Amino acid sequence: MNLTIPSKLPSATTSIFTVMSALADEYKAVNLGQGFPDYSMSDELISLVNEAMRNGFNQYTPMQGYTPLREVLAEKIETLYKTIVNPDTDITITPGGTCAIYTALTTILKPDDEVIIFEPAYDSYIPNVEINGAIPVLINLQFPEYKIDWTEVKKKITVKTKMIMLNSPHNPTGAVLDENDIARLRSIVKDTNIIILSDEVYEHLVYDNIAHQSILRYPDLLTRTFVCFSFGKVYHCTGWKLGYCVSSPELMKEFRKVHQFNCFSCHSPSQVALADFLKNKDSFLSLAAFMQQKRDYFISLMRNTRFTMLNSKGSYFICATYNKISDEQASDLAIRTTKEAGVAVIPVSAFYKAGTDNKVIRFCFAKKKETLEAAVEKLIKL
Ligand SMILES: Cc1ncc(COP(=O)(O)O)c(C=O)c1O
């Protein structure tokens, strides 16, 4: 029998990260493409996981997550954003940020609902909306600062608009939301039933003493928002795939219905370890300075190349234009940079459904000093 199934995601292909990482392996290139650190994570956190396993934390945690971890997260939220959330009703531990986002979208979306997504966008957003039968409404961030054009947002709101998806600090551009963005957002959603999804997986990685404009600072907006986080992204362990979602009790009650029958509960020893690790506030307060140093070092090295660096105020990515090198498309340049120069990068055009090409590439600077130096030594030749 020749079994054929109609694809639920007919336009989905292998992600650009997988493609570029495979190319990086093939050409033994330095990989500044995919967003993961190449340095070791905290020894203390590794020991805490080992200890948790030895101490018998190897069975299911409660469906909503290990209670002491949710409690320490509520404390962290109060310390950083002065907002009180209830760990019993407002926080759920998820298998990574991506799954938190998927669960939030699936909780809310019905066929034909419209979801406003800003491009360039992290690659899971559009397929996650489409798999729920909903319609992505795409708006370009304004190149080269990648700011949101709120006037355009207002124009795109219809009776079908169910959600607005935000991402700050932003992948791939490193842009961050400011207080004016929050004010514009607030005025747009006022008197509507629009739900917000705020992807804050790079939460602690905001630089130059800028305050992260988390939705968690704004209890009036939190009542209509799912705020999604990733332990993997900020604690240098992307392979752990552990994250969490914070919301209002009403929204979280529905979120947990989807979570319960999808993942049910997450890796127990990592949750036990993180609960202990996060008691020390330095574990998160030290992250911005640590990563800013990497960003600044990378920028100083890149001055010796013909790339023009754009601003990165957060995340662990920085973008660059290359008009002094060539006028080829970003995807061609990224392939050539990998094959000929031996440095894998990501074309920002891959973060647009229509492939919009401002001739920009993205570098990940969450790398060892030696890796950044080795990469720039090669990039100088372009
Ligand atoms: C903007 C954004 N959201 C979510 C994620 C996914 O986080 P996790 O690895 O915890 O699923 C990423 C990872 O690259 C990301 O860049």
The ligand as an SDF file (V2000), in Angstrom:
LIG
                    3D

 16 16  0  0  0  0  0  0  0  0999 V2000
   13.5160   33.7080   20.3440 C   0  0  0  0  0  0  0  0  0  0  0  0
   13.6200   32.2970   20.8040 C   0  0  0  0  0  0  0  0  0  0  0  0
   12.5810   31.7340   21.4280 N   0  0  0  0  0  0  0  0  0  0  0  0
   12.6330   30.4710   21.8790 C   0  0  0  0  0  0  0  0  0  0  0  0
   13.7590   29.7010   21.7080 C   0  0  0  0  0  0  0  0  0  0  0  0
   13.7750   28.2860   22.2000 C   0  0  0  0  0  0  0  0  0  0  0  0
   14.2380   28.0670   23.4850 O   0  0  0  0  0  0  0  0  0  0  0  0
   14.4280   26.5550   23.9660 P   0  0  0  0  0  0  0  0  0  0  0  0
   15.7160   26.0520   23.4270 O   0  0  0  0  0  0  0  0  0  0  0  0
   14.4000   26.6500   25.4580 O   0  0  0  0  0  0  0  0  0  0  0  0
   13.2630   25.7770   23.4420 O   0  0  0  0  0  0  0  0  0  0  0  0
   14.8590   30.2350   21.0320 C   0  0  0  0  0  0  0  0  0  0  0  0
   16.0380   29.3890   20.7540 C   0  0  0  0  0  0  0  0  0  0  0  0
   16.8380   29.6440   19.8880 O   0  0  0  0  0  0  0  0  0  0  0  0
   14.7990   31.5660   20.5830 C   0  0  0  0  0  0  0  0  0  0  0  0
   15.8340   32.1320   19.9660 O   0  0  0  0  0  0  0  0  0  0  0  0
  1  2  1  0
  2  3  1  0
  2 15  2  0
  3  4  2  0
  4  5  1  0
  5  6  1  0
  5 12  2  0
  6  7  1  0
  7  8  1  0
  8  9  2  0
  8 10  1  0
  8 11  1  0
 12 13  1  0
 12 15  1  0
 13 14  2  0
 15 16  1  0
M  END
$$$$
